[in-house]
């Protein structure tokens, strides 16, 4: 019987291709099955196709921003998916807005790998 892939399934959504690809590659290097999209309108379909467990969302995107995407993810998936705001916005007000939108965490760019590893550990522990 083939071995089931136990890697965490992660999606990165960022309108900056270099940023999206680099975070996706970083996630792959630490053992995730990761992909990225640069079009916020494609985020929901990409998450569904990947069966994503964790989504890293940029806040400042055109068309549909990260806050609205988070609300859409929460409406569709409830608490079954971990939502991480990835942003350059660092104020207390920015943190409050991400919480109100339904994010589980707020990380600043550039993303610290140690913080990402802790978040992935959260996903793994929820599988148990």
Protein Blocks (a to p, Z undefined) as FASTA:
>chain_A
ZZddfbdcdddddfblklmmmmmmmmmmnopacdddfbfklmmmmmmmnopabdcddfbd
ghiafklmmmmmmmmnommbccddddfbfbfklmmmmmmnopabdcdddddfklmmmmmm
mmmmmmZZ
